[in-house]
């Protein structure tokens, strides 16, 4: 059980660092390379989706944090957290791949 907690904490930290240090997709106005507005809109959609998933995760943890009373409750919460983290990781990876195409 401690391994699950450590793994979850590590994955949360890892995703947070990826998001914190992710490129913004910004190109200066007078740069020779211009970003297609449609592609930039897609990047904004990725970012909004990431925000929604992070909010879902935060709300889930807030809702359950005072209500866990057994080991099974804790396991269930960590499984839900891991499932949300996996969704967020997938979006971060998709965003990284997409931004390389800009």
C-alpha positions as MATLAB code, in Angstrom:
seq = 'XXXXXXXXXXXXXXXXXXXXXXXXXXXXXXXXXXXXXXXXXXXXXXXXXXXXXXXXXXXXXXXXXXXXXXXXXXXXXXXXXXXXXXXXXXXXXXXXXXXXXX';
ca = [
       0.000    0.000    0.000;
       2.864    2.370    0.705;
       4.266    1.548   -2.725;
       0.956    2.611   -4.298;
       1.059    5.882   -2.369;
       4.690    6.527   -3.294;
       3.976    5.701   -6.927;
       0.978    8.028   -6.988;
       2.912   10.878   -5.400;
       5.775   10.364   -7.859;
       3.398   10.404  -10.842;
       1.616   13.521   -9.607;
       4.973   15.284   -9.189;
       6.131   14.097  -12.604;
       3.003   15.345  -14.384;
       3.099   18.634  -12.471;
       6.703   19.216  -13.558;
       5.871   18.402  -17.186;
       2.992   20.865  -17.135;
       4.990   23.524  -15.302;
       7.856   23.372  -17.791;
       5.871   22.724  -20.963;
       6.391   25.064  -23.900;
       3.681   27.646  -24.396;
       3.511   27.524  -28.161;
       4.114   31.287  -28.351;
       5.799   32.707  -31.438;
       6.655   36.419  -31.587;
       4.688   38.549  -34.051;
       7.680   39.296  -36.273;
       9.163   35.809  -36.195;
       9.816   34.292  -39.617;
       7.850   31.216  -38.549;
       4.149   31.789  -38.023;
       1.800   29.453  -36.200;
      -1.410   28.481  -37.953;
      -4.352   29.825  -35.927;
      -6.175   26.498  -36.254;
      -3.196   24.692  -34.765;
      -2.949   27.234  -31.976;
      -6.660   26.763  -31.267;
      -6.058   23.004  -30.976;
      -3.274   23.717  -28.469;
      -5.666   25.868  -26.439;
      -8.154   22.967  -26.474;
      -5.443   20.650  -25.107;
      -4.720   23.144  -22.343;
      -8.402   23.553  -21.453;
      -8.833   19.787  -21.359;
      -5.816   19.502  -19.074;
      -7.310   22.122  -16.790;
     -10.633   20.291  -16.678;
      -8.945   17.001  -15.791;
      -6.851   18.625  -13.068;
      -9.997   20.252  -11.650;
     -11.793   16.885  -11.701;
      -8.883   15.304   -9.828;
      -8.758   18.117   -7.280;
     -12.514   17.964   -6.654;
     -12.405   14.174   -6.281;
      -9.638   14.388   -3.683;
     -11.334   17.240   -1.800;
     -14.642   15.388   -1.748;
     -13.163   12.119   -0.495;
     -10.359   13.390    1.755;
     -12.426   13.589    4.928;
     -14.492   10.513    4.163;
     -11.884    7.770    3.971;
     -11.968    5.628    7.067;
     -10.687    2.232    6.000;
      -7.726    0.909    4.066;
     -10.123   -0.106    1.285;
     -11.400    3.490    1.093;
      -7.825    4.726    0.792;
      -7.031    2.151   -1.903;
     -10.146    3.155   -3.810;
      -9.227    6.827   -3.615;
      -5.686    6.160   -4.809;
      -7.012    4.058   -7.695;
      -9.268    6.935   -8.758;
      -6.388    9.385   -8.425;
      -4.158    7.127  -10.531;
      -6.859    6.832  -13.206;
      -7.145   10.631  -13.414;
      -3.358   11.014  -13.438;
      -3.167    8.575  -16.357;
      -5.665   10.714  -18.298;
      -3.658   13.838  -17.528;
      -0.371   12.137  -18.490;
      -1.898   11.064  -21.793;
      -3.035   14.620  -22.531;
       0.375   16.046  -21.604;
       2.083   13.557  -23.915;
      -0.378   14.312  -26.729;
       0.255   18.029  -26.210;
       4.028   17.538  -26.336;
       3.706   15.582  -29.574;
       1.355   18.160  -31.047;
       3.519   21.137  -30.125;
       6.465   19.565  -31.943;
       4.384   19.778  -35.128;
       3.809   23.535  -34.763;
];
